[in-house]
């Protein structure tokens, strides 16, 4: 997708409210460390949130624990879902990819969902990161979906 002036606006992504709430709850439970997880989905629709352990146990970076990643990828395959999104939190900074997030964005077809807990209310935003280029996608949060 092109980015910059004159580029078409990205189409919105759909996340069921229970999934967004589960991501925020996971972020709050893991604070002050970064929380992480994987989101299964299809097309522009998130279907399921799979919380994971942060193997880095860090307030400024995350790695999905390898055991959790294997379990989640197996479940995604069994359910016929795609690796739709990769979630993590920024406990003390805005919901925007950091330089570290960009450097370790190994899944160009996945959406990167970032929850910020830095303000009075949590903020959830979505991005694609391809070859170091960041494109934000609008989120529409509504009913339905399943949190694990």
RACORMO-V923080 format. One line per field, one symbol per residue. burial: # if it has 16 or more other C-alpha atoms within 10 Angstrom, else .. A space follows every 50 residues. Layout:
# RACORMO-V923080
burial = ???
This chain:
# RACORMO-V923080
burial = ............########.###.###.############...###### #####.#.#######..##..##..#....############.####... ##..#....########....#########....###.#.#...#.#.
